[in-house]
Amino acid sequence: MKGFFKFIGTLTAIFAGMVAALAVFDRIKNKNRIKGEYLECETPEENEEE
C-alpha cells in the first residue's frame, strides 16, 4: 500500500509540474498581448463614406 501512495504522489507531482510549466510558458508567450478592447483603426472604407 505504501508503494501505491508513492506512485500516486509521483504522478500528482509530475502533473503539477507540467501545469506549472504550461502556465509559465503561457505567461511568457502572452506578455506583450493587448489586454482589454481591440485597437481601433481607420480603414479606407470608413473614410470613403464620410
Backbone hydrogen bonds, N-H to C=O, Kabsch-Sander energy under -0.5 kcal/mol:
donor,donor_aa,acceptor,acceptor_aa,energy
5,F,1,M,-2.0
6,K,2,K,-1.8
7,F,3,G,-2.3
8,I,4,F,-2.6
9,G,5,F,-2.4
10,T,6,K,-2.2
11,L,7,F,-2.4
12,T,8,I,-2.4
13,A,9,G,-2.3
14,I,10,T,-2.4
15,F,11,L,-2.5
16,A,12,T,-2.5
17,G,13,A,-2.2
18,M,14,I,-2.2
19,V,15,F,-2.3
20,A,16,A,-2.3
21,A,17,G,-2.3
22,L,18,M,-2.3
23,A,19,V,-2.2
24,V,20,A,-2.3
25,F,21,A,-2.4
26,D,22,L,-2.6
27,R,23,A,-2.2
28,I,24,V,-2.3
29,K,25,F,-2.6
30,N,26,D,-2.2
31,K,28,I,-1.1
33,R,30,N,-1.1
46,E,43,T,-0.5
47,N,43,T,-1.6
48,E,44,P,-1.7
49,E,45,E,-1.2
50,E,46,E,-0.7
